[in-house]
Each structure stands twice: as structure tokens, then as C-alpha cells.
Amino acid sequence: MSTSRRPATERKRFSIALDMADYDALQKLGAAQRPPLKQQYLVELAVKKLLDQHANRQLSFPLKP
């Protein structure tokens, strides 16, 4: 899984809303890493993993929450 960053001109920003429990867990996960990781980076990794699994036909829908 490649996590190389693209130039800002090739990236798209958007907003998401999380349940407070998920937000707190994400914040704790990032803070527990050395060096600490930003929430945006963790979400980007999760999205990349989801898309990679879909591309490799390792993912089926609907996903269970």
C-alpha cells in the first residue's frame, strides 16, 4: 500500500462527520503513535486500504457497520 503524498493540486479535500466515540478512538490511536499521527493521515490510510481491497476484489458490499 503506497502512502506517498501527491502535490496539493492533485488532491481533493472534503469533510466527514464521525460519532464522538469514533472520533475519540481515532484521536487516541494517533496520539499513541511515536511520532504522533494526525487524524487526517489515519483516515487517508483507512480510505486507501478500503480502495485497495476493493480493487483486489477482497471487499464485498454491503459492509456491516
N, C-alpha and C positions, 0 to 999 in steps of 0.2 A: 504494500500500500504506500504510494508516494504521497508525501505531505509537503512537497515543495510549494512555495508560495508563488502565485502569478503576480505580474505587475498590477497595480491598482486599476489600470484601465481595462483589464481583462477579468475583473471580479465584479460581482453584483451583491449589494447589501440588501438585507430585509430583516424584519423584526419577527420575533416569536414571543409567545406568552407561555409560561410554564406554571404548573401548580407550585405552590410555595414549597412543598416537600421536595419536589424535583429540583427546584432552584437551590434550595439549601444543600441538598446532596451534591449537586454539581459544584457548588461553591466549596464545599468541604473536600471534595475529590481534588479539585485544582490546588487548593491550599496545602494539601497533604503531600504534594509532589515537590521534589527538590531538583531544580528550582521550581517555585510555584508556577502553575499554568493558568492562563486566563480562561474564563468560561467560553469565550468566543472560539478559542483554539480547540477546546474539548468538544464543542458542538460541531465544529468543522470536521474533526476526526470522526465523530459518530456518523455524520452525513456521508462522508467519503466511504466509510465501511459499509453502510447501507447500500450505497450505489454500486460499490464493488461486488457485493454479494448478489445484487440484482443482475449485474452484468454477467456474472459467472453462473447464473441460474441456481444459486444457492439460497434463494429467498422466495417465499411464496406469500401471496396475499389472500385474504386479509391477515394482517398481523394482529396478534392478540395483545391488547393493552396491558 
